[in-house]
Structure formats: structure tokens, C-alpha cells
Amino acid sequence: MLNYGLDLSGVELDRALPDLVAEGDELDALVSAEADWSKPTPAAGWTIAHQIAHLASADANVLIAIRTPEAFDAVLKQAEAAGSQHADLDAAAGAAKPRSALLEQWRAGRAEVAAELRDLLPDQGLPWYGSQLTTALMVPLRLMETWAHGQDVFDALGVSRRPTGRLQHVASLGVIGRELSFYAAQLPTPAEPFRVELTAPDGQTWVWGPGDAEQRVQGSALDFCLRVTQRRSRAQTHLTAVGEDAQKWLEIARVFL
């Protein structure tokens, strides 16, 4: 199943790649100015160092998938052996490194990932967890993960974060991945179309789905992105939903692949 069955026809790599770089740079500016990476973040048991280590590890795996795809089986076997603790153990191992070394590793890794992805065709197949995906999905996927884990760090430091147009990539993943939410919750996928209308940071409206759809979700792009990345509960947002399926979606929303 290529790209997890998601419709990626709307992904603009010429825009998404620079946005991926910018997302990493914004988080870099925040964490490089913070001396204490042992501060806890909203993720249970994870400090700032854990968050950066997780991103660095994921970038390293992306490079394996691109450069030596035949070696990715070893990555999958390691994750399978660790089971549900895989992410925690991986992040803990990276967090144990000196702050300067971890920062340099993350910087170098994300720069290499951006360079490698820039040279790939949009439909280039890459091995990944659970399925194969393409460049067209990998780019926004990396941006989404950087933004989501970055939000944990912003929250940990109590720093207000200015939303940008880069949220459109995260929101798009949330919309096209709606079926993933129902699948993960072991619920049948709704047959009806959905309409999503989100207010962008610049005041524009981003829309997905037919205008006459009875299942509708509306609100700010920021709230939607915080919800689908599970950084906020529905009650912590001002999102509205019309229709039983739309209501359920906001309760179980996720964008993790």
C-alpha cells in the first residue's frame, strides 16, 4: 500500500521542502537559546533533550530509507523487538548524550534529510514503518513531526508560538488522514464526505471537501493542527463539528502514520 492510501495530489514539494527547513530552524532557535534541556515537556517522561533526540533519530532513519533502503529491515526489526517502548528507549538513548553533541547531530541530520529529499522525485518509493511511502508524503510528514514535537518544547518553556502558513501542511495531513483516525480507533470509516473549513494565520480560509457535505468541521487552523497531532484535547480548542461522524472524528483525531 503506497503512501498509506492517502491522496497526496495537493502536495507542493517546491513549497513544502523550504517550509520543512524553516520549521526546523524555528525550533533550533528556541532550543539553542535554552541551556537546560532537562526540563520536562508535556510528553510523559520526556525532557527537551528527549524531544530533540527523537527528531534526530527519525531523521537518521529517513536517511537509511533513502540511501540504503535494503537496510531498513534492520530498523523495523529493532522497533519490533522493543515493542511499545521503542520510541521511549530511542529518545532516552539520544537524550543521554551531551547537549552540544545532540544539537549538532540533529542539525546535521535534518540538513542531510532536506538535501536528499530535494533530489528525489515526488513519487519515489521509500520503505517506512508499516508500509511504503513516497517523497510526497515524507516531506510533510517530517514537517508535521517537527512542528508537533516543537510544540511540546514551546509548551515546556512557556513560550508563545506565532502560527505560520506552514500549518497548512499539517492540516492537510490531518484532513487526508481522517480514515487513519477511525482505523486506529477500530471504528468503521464514514462513507459520507466531509467539509473542513479552517481559518489560516493570515485570515484566509483553507477548505477541503464538497461545499454541500453534511459532515463539517470548522475553526482555526492552529486548533485543528493541535488537535490532530494530539497536542490539545478537543475541549481545549474552539473547533466546531456538525454531524455525528464529524463529532466523533474530533474526539479521536490523529495524524500519526
C-alpha positions as CSV (number, residue, x, y, z in Angstrom):
1,M,0.0,0.0,0.0
2,L,1.9,3.1,-1.2
3,N,1.6,6.2,0.9
4,Y,-0.8,4.6,3.3
5,G,-3.6,5.1,0.6
6,L,-3.5,8.9,1.1
7,D,-4.3,11.3,-1.7
8,L,-1.2,13.5,-2.0
9,S,-2.1,15.2,-5.2
10,G,-2.2,18.5,-3.4
11,V,1.3,18.4,-2.0
12,E,3.6,21.1,-3.5
13,L,7.2,19.9,-2.8
14,D,8.6,23.2,-4.0
15,R,6.9,24.9,-1.1
16,A,6.9,22.0,1.4
17,L,10.7,21.5,1.4
18,P,11.6,25.1,2.3
19,D,8.8,25.0,4.9
20,L,10.3,21.9,6.4
21,V,13.7,23.6,6.7
22,A,12.1,26.7,8.2
23,E,10.2,24.6,10.8
24,G,13.4,23.0,11.9
25,D,15.2,26.4,12.0
26,E,12.5,27.9,14.2
27,L,12.8,25.1,16.8
28,D,16.5,25.3,16.6
29,A,16.5,28.9,17.5
30,L,14.4,28.1,20.5
31,V,16.3,25.2,21.9
32,S,19.8,26.5,21.1
33,A,19.0,29.5,23.3
34,E,17.9,27.2,26.2
35,A,20.7,25.9,28.3
36,D,18.7,23.4,30.4
37,W,17.4,20.6,28.2
38,S,16.4,18.5,31.2
39,K,13.2,20.5,31.6
40,P,10.1,18.2,31.3
41,T,7.8,18.5,28.4
42,P,4.0,17.6,28.2
43,A,5.0,14.1,26.9
44,A,5.3,11.9,30.0
45,G,8.9,11.2,30.9
46,W,10.3,13.2,28.0
47,T,12.5,16.2,28.5
48,I,13.5,18.8,25.9
49,A,16.5,16.5,25.2
50,H,14.2,13.6,24.5
51,Q,12.2,15.6,22.0
52,I,15.3,16.6,20.1
53,A,16.7,13.1,20.3
54,H,13.5,11.7,18.8
55,L,13.6,14.1,15.9
56,A,17.3,13.3,15.3
57,S,16.7,9.6,15.4
58,A,13.8,9.9,12.9
59,D,16.0,11.9,10.5
60,A,18.6,9.2,10.7
61,N,16.1,6.6,9.8
62,V,14.9,8.7,6.9
63,L,18.4,8.8,5.6
64,I,18.6,5.0,5.8
65,A,15.4,4.7,3.9
66,I,16.7,6.9,1.2
67,R,20.3,5.8,0.9
68,T,20.2,2.1,1.8
69,P,16.5,1.0,1.7
70,E,17.6,-2.6,1.8
71,A,18.9,-1.9,5.3
72,F,15.6,-0.6,6.6
73,D,14.5,-4.1,7.6
74,A,17.0,-3.8,10.5
75,V,15.3,-0.6,11.7
76,L,11.9,-2.3,11.6
77,K,13.2,-5.4,13.5
78,Q,14.8,-3.2,16.2
79,A,11.5,-1.3,16.6
80,E,9.5,-4.6,16.7
81,A,11.9,-6.0,19.3
82,A,11.4,-3.0,21.6
83,G,7.6,-3.0,21.1
84,S,5.6,-0.1,22.6
85,Q,8.7,1.2,24.4
86,H,10.7,1.7,21.2
87,A,10.2,5.5,21.0
88,D,10.9,6.0,24.7
89,L,14.0,3.9,24.7
90,D,15.3,5.5,21.5
91,A,14.7,9.0,22.8
92,A,16.3,8.2,26.2
93,A,19.4,6.9,24.5
94,G,19.7,10.2,22.5
95,A,18.9,12.3,25.5
96,A,21.8,10.8,27.4
97,K,24.3,12.5,25.0
98,P,25.8,15.8,25.8
99,R,23.6,18.7,24.8
100,S,26.1,20.1,22.3
101,A,26.6,16.7,20.6
102,L,22.9,16.1,20.3
103,L,22.2,19.5,18.9
104,E,24.9,19.1,16.3
105,Q,23.6,15.6,15.4
106,W,20.1,17.0,14.9
107,R,21.3,19.9,12.9
108,A,23.4,17.8,10.6
109,G,20.8,15.1,10.2
110,R,17.9,17.5,9.2
111,A,20.2,19.3,6.8
112,E,21.1,16.0,5.1
113,V,17.4,14.9,5.0
114,A,16.4,18.1,3.3
115,A,19.2,17.8,0.8
116,E,18.4,14.2,0.0
117,L,14.6,14.8,-0.3
118,R,15.3,17.7,-2.7
119,D,16.9,15.3,-5.1
120,L,14.1,12.8,-5.2
121,L,11.1,12.6,-7.5
122,P,7.7,13.1,-5.7
123,D,6.7,9.5,-6.4
124,Q,10.0,8.0,-5.3
125,G,9.1,5.0,-3.1
126,L,10.7,4.7,0.4
127,P,10.4,2.0,3.0
128,W,8.8,3.1,6.2
129,Y,7.0,1.8,9.3
130,G,4.1,-0.4,8.3
131,S,4.1,0.4,4.6
132,Q,5.9,2.1,1.8
133,L,5.6,5.8,1.2
134,T,6.9,8.4,-1.2
135,T,8.7,11.7,-1.1
136,A,5.4,13.5,-1.5
137,L,4.4,12.1,1.9
138,M,7.7,12.1,3.6
139,V,8.3,15.8,3.3
140,P,5.0,17.0,5.0
141,L,5.3,14.1,7.4
142,R,8.7,15.3,8.7
143,L,7.4,18.9,8.9
144,M,4.4,17.7,10.9
145,E,6.5,15.8,13.3
146,T,9.0,18.7,13.8
147,W,6.1,21.0,14.4
148,A,4.3,18.7,16.9
149,H,7.4,17.9,18.9
150,G,8.4,21.5,18.7
151,Q,5.0,22.4,20.3
152,D,5.9,20.2,23.2
153,V,9.1,22.2,23.7
154,F,7.4,25.6,23.3
155,D,4.9,24.5,25.9
156,A,7.6,23.3,28.3
157,L,9.3,26.7,28.1
158,G,6.1,28.6,28.3
159,V,6.9,30.5,25.1
160,S,4.1,31.7,22.9
161,R,4.4,30.4,19.4
162,R,3.4,32.5,16.4
163,P,1.4,30.3,13.9
164,T,2.5,30.5,10.3
165,G,1.3,29.3,6.9
166,R,3.3,26.2,7.4
167,L,0.4,24.9,9.3
168,Q,-1.3,24.1,6.0
169,H,0.9,21.1,5.5
170,V,0.0,19.8,9.0
171,A,-3.7,20.5,8.4
172,S,-3.7,18.8,5.0
173,L,-2.2,15.6,6.6
174,G,-4.9,15.8,9.2
175,V,-7.7,16.0,6.6
176,I,-6.5,13.4,4.2
177,G,-5.6,11.1,7.1
178,R,-9.1,11.1,8.5
179,E,-9.5,7.4,7.8
180,L,-6.4,6.7,9.9
181,S,-8.3,8.2,13.0
182,F,-11.2,5.8,12.6
183,Y,-8.9,2.9,11.8
184,A,-6.8,3.4,14.9
185,A,-10.0,3.7,17.0
186,Q,-11.2,0.4,15.4
187,L,-14.3,2.2,14.0
188,P,-15.8,1.9,10.6
189,T,-14.7,4.6,8.1
190,P,-17.6,7.0,7.4
191,A,-18.9,6.8,3.9
192,E,-20.1,10.4,3.7
193,P,-17.8,13.2,2.5
194,F,-16.5,15.8,5.0
195,R,-16.1,19.5,4.6
196,V,-13.3,21.2,6.6
197,E,-13.0,25.0,6.8
198,L,-10.1,26.4,8.7
199,T,-9.1,30.0,9.3
200,A,-5.4,30.4,8.4
201,P,-3.0,32.5,10.4
202,D,-3.2,35.3,7.8
203,G,-7.0,35.3,7.9
204,Q,-7.6,33.3,4.7
205,T,-9.9,30.2,4.8
206,W,-8.4,26.8,3.9
207,V,-11.1,24.4,2.7
208,W,-11.3,20.7,1.9
209,G,-14.2,18.7,0.7
210,P,-17.5,19.5,-1.1
211,G,-19.5,22.6,0.0
212,D,-22.7,20.6,0.4
213,A,-21.2,17.9,2.7
214,E,-23.3,17.4,5.9
215,Q,-20.3,16.4,8.0
216,R,-18.5,19.6,8.7
217,V,-15.6,20.8,10.8
218,Q,-14.7,24.5,11.3
219,G,-12.3,26.5,13.4
220,S,-8.8,27.9,13.4
221,A,-6.0,26.1,11.5
222,L,-3.9,26.2,14.7
223,D,-6.6,24.5,16.8
224,F,-7.1,21.8,14.2
225,C,-3.4,21.1,13.9
226,L,-3.1,21.0,17.7
227,R,-6.0,18.5,17.8
228,V,-4.9,16.1,15.0
229,T,-1.4,15.9,16.4
230,Q,-3.0,15.3,19.8
231,R,-1.2,18.3,21.4
232,R,-4.6,19.5,22.7
233,S,-7.8,17.8,23.7
234,R,-10.9,18.8,21.8
235,A,-12.1,20.7,24.9
236,Q,-9.0,22.9,24.7
237,T,-9.9,24.1,21.2
238,H,-12.7,26.1,19.7
239,L,-13.3,23.7,16.9
240,T,-16.9,23.0,15.9
241,A,-18.4,20.0,14.2
242,V,-21.7,19.3,12.6
243,G,-22.8,15.7,12.0
244,E,-22.3,12.6,14.2
245,D,-19.2,11.4,12.2
246,A,-17.6,14.8,12.3
247,Q,-18.2,15.0,16.1
248,K,-16.6,11.5,16.5
249,W,-13.6,12.5,14.3
250,L,-12.7,15.4,16.5
251,E,-12.8,13.1,19.5
252,I,-10.4,10.5,18.0
253,A,-8.4,12.7,15.6
254,R,-4.8,11.7,14.9
255,V,-2.3,12.1,12.1
256,F,0.4,9.7,13.2
257,L,1.1,7.2,10.5
